[in-house]
Amino acid sequence: MKIATWNINSIRIREALLSRFVTQHRPDVLCLQETKVDDPLFPHGIVRSLGYKHVVFSGEKSYNGVAILSKQPLKLHATHDMIGNGQKRHIAAELPDGTLIHNFYVPAGGDIPDPEQNSKFDEKLRFVDAMRDWSKSDVKPHNRVVILGDFNIAPMEHDVWSHKQLLKIVSHTPIEVEKLNAVLAESGGWCDAMRALTPHDQKLYSWWSYRNRDWEKSDRGRRLDHIWLSDGLKPALKSGQIIREARGFDNPSDHVPVMVELAI
């Protein structure tokens, strides 16, 4: 089974990109963030035409929004308002074999890495703390659980183009990394799938800023999008890839899909 995550930055604006990615890579389950559509306007037609007959979603107009598209039957498991602010940033669904998939969209956090000066950064830190508490209380190591999405944090030195230059930049600050690693350590220790498959000293990115005129040449990327597996699913990990070429699609998202294949 192929499971992918992608911050698509508006599902309706990027329907053509969605179709292109699905046609080329054929994920069985596709988790989207920043769908940016209220639930009554969710584009069921395009989703069904791509083979996804089973969908759960939680959206809001113009902002945030998450969805899980599946070729297999899917049962809504939960939607958590992680910090009680009404934003649609989490949804979970259960596959027929009992595997749970939790799709998260962590707040970006603004530009100033100080929770006292920047309320958006404070919300981000509290959101990640809530993920840690959820993982600690709700997930048991033997369970078959996938958590994935746009975590908006690049935790490792080679998850950013310059560790030294980004230490004071939101997404790679020590406090963000510390808090995300606290989530990673819970439930017996999540498996960071892409880093389990890729040496830690190899650069690995899933996001390139719109501000870079030539994103490919400058290659100033960050790995903000993640797929983690519970202990019960670690042995099922077969392969994974970051679909870098999607950043060069016409009218692209600044994120690209991340996909793993599991033997389930």
C-alpha positions in Angstrom: 0.0 0.0 0.0 1.3 3.4 -0.9 0.5 6.2 1.5 1.3 9.9 0.6 1.0 13.2 2.3 0.9 16.6 0.5 0.3 20.2 1.5 -1.5 21.1 -1.7 -2.1 24.7 -0.9 -5.8 24.7 -2.1 -7.2 21.6 -3.6 -9.5 23.4 -6.0 -6.8 25.7 -7.4 -4.5 22.7 -7.9 -6.9 20.1 -9.2 -4.7 19.6 -12.3 -1.6 19.0 -10.1 -3.5 16.6 -8.0 -4.5 14.6 -11.1 -0.9 14.7 -12.5 0.6 13.4 -9.3 -2.0 10.6 -8.8 -1.8 9.5 -12.4 2.0 9.2 -12.2 2.4 7.7 -8.7 -0.9 6.1 -7.8 -1.0 6.3 -4.0 -3.7 4.1 -2.4 -4.2 6.7 0.4 -3.5 10.4 0.0 -3.5 12.8 2.9 -3.9 16.5 2.1 -3.3 19.7 4.1 -4.3 23.2 3.4 -7.3 22.1 1.3 -8.7 25.6 1.9 -12.3 24.7 1.2 -15.4 24.6 3.3 -16.9 21.2 3.6 -20.0 21.8 1.4 -17.7 22.8 -1.4 -15.3 19.9 -1.3 -14.6 18.8 -4.9 -16.0 15.3 -4.8 -16.1 15.0 -8.6 -12.3 15.3 -9.2 -11.5 13.0 -6.2 -13.9 10.3 -7.5 -12.5 10.6 -11.0 -9.1 9.8 -9.7 -10.3 6.6 -8.1 -10.8 7.8 -4.5 -14.3 6.6 -3.6 -13.7 6.9 0.1 -13.0 10.4 1.6 -13.0 12.1 5.0 -12.3 15.8 5.3 -12.5 18.7 7.7 -12.2 22.1 6.1 -12.7 25.9 6.4 -13.1 28.6 3.9 -9.7 30.0 2.5 -7.6 28.6 5.4 -6.2 25.3 6.7 -8.3 22.1 6.1 -7.3 18.5 6.0 -8.5 15.5 4.0 -7.8 11.8 3.6 -8.6 10.2 0.2 -8.6 6.4 -0.1 -9.2 3.7 -2.7 -10.1 1.3 0.2 -13.0 1.8 2.6 -12.3 4.4 5.1 -14.0 5.1 8.5 -13.7 8.5 10.2 -12.0 8.0 13.5 -11.5 11.4 14.9 -11.1 15.1 14.4 -9.2 16.9 17.1 -9.1 20.7 17.7 -5.7 20.4 19.2 -5.5 23.8 21.0 -9.2 24.7 21.0 -9.1 27.5 18.5 -11.5 26.1 15.9 -9.0 25.6 13.2 -9.2 22.5 11.0 -5.8 21.0 11.4 -6.3 17.3 12.2 -8.4 14.3 10.9 -8.0 10.6 11.4 -9.4 7.6 9.7 -9.3 3.8 10.0 -8.5 1.4 7.2 -10.2 -2.0 6.9 -7.3 -3.8 8.6 -7.5 -1.5 11.6 -4.6 0.7 10.7 -5.2 4.3 11.8 -4.0 7.3 9.9 -3.7 10.7 11.6 -3.3 13.6 9.3 -1.9 16.8 10.9 -1.3 20.3 9.7 0.9 22.1 12.3 0.7 25.9 12.3 3.5 27.6 10.4 4.3 29.9 13.4 4.8 33.3 11.7 8.2 34.9 11.4 9.4 35.8 14.9 10.5 32.8 17.0 9.4 34.2 20.3 6.1 33.1 21.8 5.8 36.3 23.9 6.2 38.6 20.9 4.4 36.4 18.3 1.1 34.7 19.1 1.3 32.5 16.0 4.6 31.0 17.3 3.0 30.4 20.7 0.1 28.6 19.0 2.6 26.4 17.1 4.4 25.4 20.2 1.2 24.6 22.1 0.0 22.6 19.1 3.1 20.4 19.1 2.8 20.0 22.9 -0.7 18.8 22.3 0.5 16.3 19.7 3.0 15.0 22.3 0.2 14.6 25.0 -2.1 12.9 22.5 0.6 10.5 21.4 1.5 9.7 25.0 -2.1 9.0 26.1 -3.8 7.6 23.0 -1.2 5.6 21.1 0.2 2.2 22.3 3.4 1.0 20.7 1.9 -2.2 19.4 -0.9 -0.4 17.6 -0.8 0.1 13.8 -0.7 3.9 13.5 0.6 6.3 10.9 0.9 10.0 11.7 1.8 12.3 8.9 1.3 15.7 7.4 2.9 19.1 7.2 4.5 19.5 10.6 6.2 22.8 9.6 9.4 21.8 11.4 12.6 20.5 9.9 14.1 18.7 12.9 17.5 17.4 11.7 20.7 19.3 10.6 20.4 18.0 7.0 16.7 18.7 6.8 17.5 22.3 5.9 19.9 23.8 3.4 21.9 25.5 6.1 21.7 24.4 9.7 23.8 27.3 11.0 21.8 30.0 9.1 18.4 28.6 10.0 18.8 28.2 13.8 17.0 31.4 14.4 14.4 30.9 11.6 11.0 29.6 12.4 10.8 25.9 11.4 14.3 25.0 12.6 14.8 26.7 15.9 16.0 24.7 18.8 12.7 24.9 20.8 10.7 23.7 17.8 13.1 20.8 17.2 13.1 19.9 20.9 9.3 19.8 21.0 8.9 17.8 17.8 11.5 15.3 19.1 9.5 15.0 22.2 6.5 13.8 20.1 8.8 11.5 18.2 10.0 9.9 21.4 6.5 9.1 22.6 4.6 5.8 22.2 7.8 3.8 22.3 9.4 6.0 19.7 7.9 6.7 16.3 9.8 5.7 13.2 10.5 8.7 11.0 10.0 6.8 7.8 12.0 8.9 5.4 15.0 9.1 7.7 14.8 5.4 8.4 15.4 5.0 4.6 17.8 7.9 4.1 21.2 8.5 5.8 21.0 11.3 8.3 23.9 13.1 6.7 22.1 13.3 3.3 20.1 16.4 2.5 16.4 15.8 2.3 13.8 18.5 1.5 10.0 18.7 0.9 9.5 22.4 0.7 11.0 25.3 -1.2 10.0 28.9 -0.7 8.0 30.8 -3.3 10.5 33.6 -2.7 13.3 31.7 -4.5 13.1 32.8 -8.1 15.0 29.6 -9.2 14.1 27.1 -6.4 15.9 24.2 -8.2 19.2 26.0 -8.7 19.4 27.6 -5.3 18.0 24.4 -3.6 17.3 26.2 -0.3 14.9 23.6 0.9 13.5 22.3 4.2 12.0 18.9 5.2 8.7 20.1 6.7 6.5 17.1 5.6 6.7 13.9 7.5 5.4 10.3 7.7 5.9 8.5 11.0 5.1 4.9 11.9 4.2 3.3 15.2 6.3 0.4 16.4 3.7 -2.0 15.2 4.1 -0.8 11.6 7.9 -0.3 11.4 8.5 -3.8 10.0 6.0 -3.0 7.2 8.1 -0.1 5.7 9.3 -1.1 2.3 10.3 2.2 0.5 9.7 5.9 0.4 10.3 8.9 -1.8 9.9 12.6 -1.9 8.3 13.7 -5.2 10.7 16.6 -5.8 9.6 17.2 -9.5 6.2 18.3 -8.2 7.7 21.6 -7.1 8.3 22.3 -10.9 4.7 21.7 -11.9 2.8 24.6 -13.3 1.3 26.8 -10.5 2.8 24.5 -7.9 2.4 24.2 -4.1 5.6 25.2 -2.2 5.4 21.7 -0.7 5.8 18.4 -2.6 4.3 15.0 -1.9 6.1 12.5 0.4 5.1 8.9 -0.1 5.9 5.5 1.5 5.1 2.0 0.6 4.0 -0.4 3.4 3.6 -4.1 3.3 0.0 -4.0 4.6 
